[in-house]
Amino acid sequence: MNQLLTSSLISFFRIILDDVALTHLTFSNEFTSAVEQKQIAQQKAEMARYRVEEAEQRKLAAVIRAEGDAEAAKLVSDVSLLRKNQPQIRF
């Protein structure tokens, strides 16, 4: 388009253009609506990805918490067994 416009201006008016900028463009309502719908769909997809990531982080936190609780319970059990098997000295 730029080349066509430039060649037309040169041949008719003997004007040489270095650059052309199109401004104040308007689009049909259908096109504008399609662009808006695409943006909405992209935002929904991003929100879904965020929710999945959040769920994965919560799951990982629950696993780590459960492992910590299991380790704590094992340590308490081990200490109880040591105390039970330890000779007691009374005065």
C-alpha positions as CSV (number, residue, x, y, z in Angstrom):
1,M,0.0,0.0,0.0
2,N,2.8,2.3,0.9
3,Q,4.5,1.7,-2.4
4,L,1.3,2.2,-4.4
5,L,0.6,5.5,-2.7
6,T,4.2,6.6,-3.2
7,S,4.3,5.8,-6.9
8,S,0.9,7.5,-7.4
9,L,2.1,10.7,-5.8
10,I,5.3,10.7,-7.7
11,S,3.7,10.1,-11.1
12,F,0.8,12.7,-10.6
13,F,2.2,15.4,-8.4
14,R,6.0,14.8,-8.5
15,I,6.0,14.4,-4.7
16,I,8.4,11.9,-2.9
17,L,7.3,10.5,0.5
18,D,9.7,9.1,3.0
19,D,7.0,7.7,5.3
20,V,3.3,7.4,5.5
21,A,1.3,7.1,8.8
22,L,-2.4,6.2,8.8
23,T,-4.3,7.8,11.7
24,H,-7.9,8.1,12.8
25,L,-9.0,4.7,11.6
26,T,-12.4,3.3,12.4
27,F,-13.4,-0.3,12.3
28,S,-16.7,-2.0,11.9
29,N,-18.7,-2.9,14.9
30,E,-18.3,-6.6,14.1
31,F,-14.5,-6.3,14.0
32,T,-14.4,-4.2,17.2
33,S,-16.7,-6.8,18.9
34,A,-14.5,-9.7,17.7
35,V,-11.4,-8.0,19.1
36,E,-13.1,-7.4,22.5
37,Q,-14.3,-11.0,22.6
38,K,-10.8,-12.2,21.9
39,Q,-9.4,-10.1,24.7
40,I,-12.1,-11.4,27.1
41,A,-11.2,-15.0,26.1
42,Q,-7.5,-14.4,26.7
43,Q,-8.3,-12.9,30.1
44,K,-10.4,-15.9,31.0
45,A,-7.7,-18.3,29.9
46,E,-5.1,-16.4,32.0
47,M,-7.4,-16.6,35.0
48,A,-7.8,-20.3,34.5
49,R,-4.0,-20.7,34.3
50,Y,-3.7,-18.7,37.5
51,R,-6.3,-20.9,39.3
52,V,-4.5,-24.1,38.2
53,E,-1.2,-22.7,39.4
54,E,-2.8,-21.7,42.7
55,A,-4.3,-25.2,43.2
56,E,-1.0,-26.8,42.4
57,Q,0.7,-24.6,45.0
58,R,-1.9,-25.5,47.6
59,K,-1.5,-29.2,46.9
60,L,2.2,-28.9,47.2
61,A,1.8,-27.1,50.5
62,A,-0.5,-29.7,51.8
63,V,1.9,-32.5,50.9
64,I,4.8,-30.7,52.6
65,R,2.7,-30.1,55.7
66,A,1.6,-33.8,55.8
67,E,5.2,-34.9,55.5
68,G,6.2,-32.6,58.3
69,D,3.4,-33.9,60.5
70,A,4.3,-37.5,59.7
71,E,8.0,-36.8,60.6
72,A,6.9,-35.0,63.8
73,A,4.7,-38.0,64.8
74,K,7.6,-40.4,64.1
75,L,9.9,-38.4,66.3
76,V,7.4,-38.3,69.2
77,S,6.9,-42.0,68.8
78,D,10.7,-42.6,68.8
79,V,11.1,-40.5,72.0
80,S,8.2,-42.3,73.7
81,L,9.9,-45.7,72.9
82,L,13.2,-44.5,74.2
83,R,11.7,-43.3,77.4
84,K,9.8,-46.5,77.8
85,N,12.9,-48.6,77.4
86,Q,15.2,-46.4,79.5
87,P,15.9,-47.5,83.0
88,Q,14.4,-45.2,85.5
89,I,16.3,-44.2,88.6
90,R,14.3,-43.2,91.7
91,F,15.5,-41.7,94.9
